Amino acid sequence: MTNSPSVKIKKGDFVVLKPCAAADPLQTFKQVGNTIQLEGMCVDSGGAVGGPPPDGPYPVHMWQCAQQWAGAQSWKYDPASKSITETRSH
């Protein structure tokens, strides 16, 4: 996800993996417990079956952090491979 001072992250924004400016604090995600956050929003992989965006299942996106969506917002970080994986099974 790319962010700049002129772009505010919104609920439903897709997460896109691409080169970033590692030193830019506006592009720094942080791990909080099992969640991965940026600007108070959580990386989320959930949605309702058959629903269209923003309520349907779609690629990893940013969403409001909430316990009710913990299954879709829980991730495991592997420091050896520097990768993240979902903690839930589909």
C-alpha positions as CSV (number, residue, x, y, z in Angstrom):
1,M,0.0,0.0,0.0
2,T,1.4,3.3,-0.9
3,N,0.5,6.4,1.0
4,S,1.4,10.1,0.8
5,P,0.5,13.1,2.8
6,S,-2.2,14.0,0.3
7,V,-3.8,10.5,0.3
8,K,-5.8,9.4,3.4
9,I,-6.2,5.6,3.8
10,K,-9.9,4.7,3.6
11,K,-11.9,1.7,4.7
12,G,-11.8,-0.8,1.8
13,D,-8.5,0.4,0.2
14,F,-6.6,-2.5,-1.3
15,V,-3.2,-3.4,-0.1
16,V,-0.7,-3.6,-3.0
17,L,2.8,-4.9,-2.6
18,K,5.3,-2.9,-4.5
19,P,8.6,-1.1,-3.8
20,C,8.3,1.7,-1.2
21,A,10.4,4.2,0.5
22,A,11.4,2.2,3.6
23,A,12.4,5.4,5.5
24,D,9.1,7.1,4.9
25,P,7.0,7.0,8.1
26,L,3.8,7.2,6.0
27,Q,4.7,3.8,4.5
28,T,5.4,2.0,7.7
29,F,3.0,-0.7,8.8
30,K,3.3,-1.8,12.5
31,Q,2.4,-5.1,14.1
32,V,0.0,-4.7,17.1
33,G,-0.6,-8.1,18.6
34,N,-1.7,-10.2,15.7
35,T,-2.8,-7.3,13.6
36,I,-0.9,-5.3,11.0
37,Q,-1.8,-1.6,11.1
38,L,-1.3,1.6,9.2
39,E,-2.8,4.9,10.3
40,G,-5.1,3.1,12.8
41,M,-6.6,0.8,10.1
42,C,-6.0,-3.0,10.0
43,V,-4.9,-5.2,7.1
44,D,-8.0,-7.4,6.5
45,S,-8.8,-10.4,4.3
46,G,-12.5,-10.8,5.1
47,G,-15.9,-10.1,3.6
48,A,-19.3,-11.6,3.2
49,V,-19.7,-14.5,0.7
50,G,-21.3,-13.3,-2.5
51,G,-21.3,-9.6,-1.5
52,P,-19.9,-6.9,-3.7
53,P,-17.2,-4.5,-2.4
54,P,-16.9,-3.2,0.1
55,D,-18.8,-6.0,1.9
56,G,-17.8,-9.0,-0.3
57,P,-14.7,-11.2,-0.3
58,Y,-12.0,-9.4,-2.2
59,P,-8.2,-9.0,-2.1
60,V,-6.4,-8.0,1.1
61,H,-7.6,-4.5,2.1
62,M,-7.5,-1.9,4.9
63,W,-10.5,-2.0,7.3
64,Q,-11.4,-0.6,10.7
65,C,-9.7,-2.6,13.4
66,A,-12.4,-4.5,15.5
67,Q,-12.6,-7.6,17.6
68,Q,-15.6,-8.8,15.6
69,W,-13.3,-9.1,12.5
70,A,-10.3,-10.5,14.4
71,G,-10.4,-13.7,12.2
72,A,-9.9,-11.7,9.1
73,Q,-7.4,-9.3,10.7
74,S,-5.0,-11.8,12.4
75,W,-1.6,-12.4,10.8
76,K,1.6,-14.2,11.7
77,Y,5.0,-12.8,10.8
78,D,7.9,-15.1,10.0
79,P,11.1,-13.2,10.6
80,A,13.2,-15.8,8.8
81,S,11.3,-15.4,5.5
82,K,10.1,-11.9,6.3
83,S,6.6,-13.0,5.2
84,I,3.1,-12.7,6.7
85,T,0.4,-15.4,6.6
86,E,-3.2,-15.5,7.8
87,T,-3.8,-17.3,11.0
88,R,-7.3,-18.5,10.1
89,S,-8.1,-21.3,7.6
90,H,-10.7,-20.7,4.9
